[in-house]
């Protein structure tokens, strides 16, 4: 018996996974999001999410900073964090009379 064909993992499906994760884990770093959501290239997904001209996109993201320890704890650095503000609004169908 053959295995079922996998569902396509396009950018909009990846954005939904990231949005679901950010709803429950706000102010997460790219590293944390990528480890949980397996998007392939998290920076591309996060940069496309706010772009409303792309199909399935138009998310609202908030950006912040978090201080993390590095160099065996002897130094700190700032890391970008992300939080979900809103999901894309469903556009009304212009060709269906209401």
PANU-628718 format. One record per atom (N, C-alpha, C): x, y, z. Coordinates in steps of 0.02 Angstrom, whole numbers, padded with zeros to 5 digits, always signed. Layout:
N
XYZ
...
# end
This chain:
98
+00043-00059+00000
+00000+00000+00000
+00045+00062+00000
+00028+00111-00039
+00068+00172-00044
+00047+00221+00010
+00095+00262+00029
+00082+00313+00080
+00040+00369+00049
-00002+00402+00089
-00041+00458+00062
+00004+00516+00042
-00018+00551-00009
+00021+00608-00034
+00022+00663+00019
+00080+00690+00036
+00083+00743+00087
+00049+00807+00063
+00021+00843+00109
-00010+00907+00092
+00044+00958+00074
+00027+01004+00028
+00078+01054+00010
+00092+01100+00069
+00156+01115+00078
+00177+01159+00133
+00199+01226+00104
+00149+01264+00082
+00165+01329+00052
+00173+01382+00107
+00189+01442+00086
+00204+01496+00134
+00143+01513+00177
+00083+01510+00149
+00024+01527+00190
+00011+01474+00243
+00024+01410+00229
+00017+01358+00279
+00069+01366+00334
+00129+01386+00315
+00181+01398+00364
+00163+01458+00408
+00134+01510+00378
+00114+01569+00415
+00060+01553+00467
+00014+01508+00449
-00038+01488+00496
-00006+01453+00556
+00042+01408+00544
+00076+01374+00599
+00113+01423+00644
+00146+01472+00614
+00182+01522+00653
+00133+01564+00694
+00077+01585+00664
+00026+01625+00699
-00003+01586+00757
-00017+01521+00747
-00043+01480+00801
+00006+01476+00859
+00070+01469+00843
+00121+01466+00894
+00128+01533+00931
+00127+01589+00893
+00135+01654+00925
+00075+01673+00968
+00016+01645+00954
-00042+01658+00997
-00031+01631+01067
+00001+01574+01071
+00012+01543+01136
+00080+01559+01166
+00127+01583+01125
+00194+01599+01149
+00216+01667+01122
+00185+01722+01146
+00204+01788+01121
+00276+01805+01141
+00305+01850+01104
+00374+01874+01116
+00425+01818+01111
+00417+01777+01059
+00464+01722+01045
+00516+01745+00994
+00574+01714+00997
+00628+01730+00950
+00621+01687+00887
+00658+01705+00835
+00656+01665+00774
+00678+01593+00787
+00727+01585+00828
+00753+01518+00844
+00699+01476+00879
+00662+01505+00925
+00608+01470+00960
+00551+01452+00913
+00533+01499+00870
+00478+01487+00822
+00497+01433+00773
+00558+01437+00745
+00579+01388+00695
+00585+01318+00725
+00607+01313+00787
+00613+01247+00819
+00544+01214+00828
+00493+01253+00838
+00426+01226+00850
+00386+01218+00786
+00394+01263+00738
+00350+01264+00679
+00379+01231+00617
+00444+01220+00614
+00478+01188+00557
+00456+01220+00490
+00476+01281+00480
+00456+01318+00420
+00507+01315+00364
+00566+01292+00377
+00619+01293+00327
+00661+01355+00333
+00632+01412+00318
+00667+01476+00324
+00621+01525+00362
+00629+01528+00427
+00584+01568+00469
+00587+01642+00453
+00645+01667+00432
+00650+01739+00418
+00608+01757+00357
+00603+01714+00308
+00561+01728+00249
+00487+01727+00268
+00467+01679+00309
+00397+01675+00330
+00379+01737+00370
+00420+01757+00418
+00405+01815+00460
+00405+01880+00419
+00447+01885+00368
+00447+01946+00327
+00387+01948+00280
+00360+01890+00260
+00302+01889+00216
+00236+01895+00253
+00233+01877+00316
+00170+01876+00353
+00133+01944+00353
+00166+02001+00361
+00129+02065+00361
+00107+02088+00291
+00132+02059+00238
+00119+02083+00170
+00049+02062+00147
+00003+02109+00146
-00067+02093+00129
-00076+02080+00054
-00028+02099+00013
-00036+02087-00059
-00022+02014-00078
+00007+01976-00032
+00020+01905-00045
-00041+01864-00024
-00058+01811-00061
-00117+01771-00043
-00108+01737+00025
-00159+01743+00067
-00158+01713+00133
-00118+01750+00185
-00093+01808+00169
-00052+01847+00216
-00090+01909+00240
-00058+01950+00278
-00089+02010+00306
-00093+02007+00382
-00048+01969+00412
-00045+01963+00485
-00015+02026+00515
-00036+02041+00576
-00006+02096+00613
+00044+02068+00663
+00105+02091+00658
+00158+02068+00703
+00185+02127+00743
+00200+02114+00806
+00234+02163+00848
+00305+02139+00857
+00352+02186+00858
+00422+02170+00864
+00449+02199+00929
+00494+02163+00959
+00525+02186+01021
+00595+02158+01026
+00625+02168+01084
+00693+02144+01097
+00695+02108+01163
+00738+02058+01168
+00750+02021+01229
+00826+02015+01239
+00848+02023+01300
+00918+02015+01316
+00931+01942+01334
+00980+01911+01299
+00998+01842+01313
+01073+01838+01328
+01091+01788+01366
+01161+01778+01383
+01196+01739+01328
+01259+01755+01315
+01299+01719+01266
+01371+01716+01292
+01415+01684+01255
+01485+01677+01275
+01491+01645+01344
+01457+01588+01352
+01458+01551+01416
+01433+01593+01475
+01387+01640+01460
+01357+01680+01513
+01396+01742+01532
+01452+01755+01499
+01492+01813+01519
+01470+01877+01483
+01430+01871+01431
+01407+01930+01394
+01332+01923+01380
+01302+01979+01359
+01232+01978+01339
+01226+02009+01270
+01171+01993+01237
+01156+02023+01172
+01081+02030+01165
+01060+02073+01119
+00989+02085+01106
+00966+02039+01049
+00907+02007+01059
+00879+01963+01009
+00809+01988+00993
+00791+01991+00929
+00725+02013+00906
+00672+01963+00928
+00614+01988+00952
+00558+01945+00970
+00497+01965+00928
+00450+01919+00923
+00390+01929+00882
+00329+01910+00922
+00274+01947+00911
+00210+01932+00942
+00156+01943+00890
+00103+01904+00893
+00047+01910+00845
-00002+01962+00871
-00018+02012+00828
-00068+02062+00845
-00136+02044+00818
-00138+02023+00754
-00201+02002+00723
-00188+01957+00664
-00239+01920+00645
-00237+01877+00586
-00267+01916+00527
-00258+01892+00465
-00286+01928+00408
-00362+01929+00412
-00389+01984+00390
-00462+01990+00388
-00487+01956+00325
-00543+01923+00330
-00574+01892+00271
-00605+01948+00229
-00587+01951+00167
-00614+02002+00122
-00684+01981+00098
-00731+02027+00093
-00797+02008+00067
-00792+01989-00006
-00835+01941-00025
-00837+01920-00094
-00876+01972-00135
-00843+02004-00182
-00874+02058-00220
-00924+02034-00272
-00922+01970-00288
-00964+01944-00341
-01024+01906-00316
-01030+01898-00251
-01088+01864-00223
-01134+01916-00191
-01196+01921-00215
-01241+01970-00185
-01258+01949-00113
-01264+01999-00069
-01282+01984+00000
-01353+01999+00015
# end
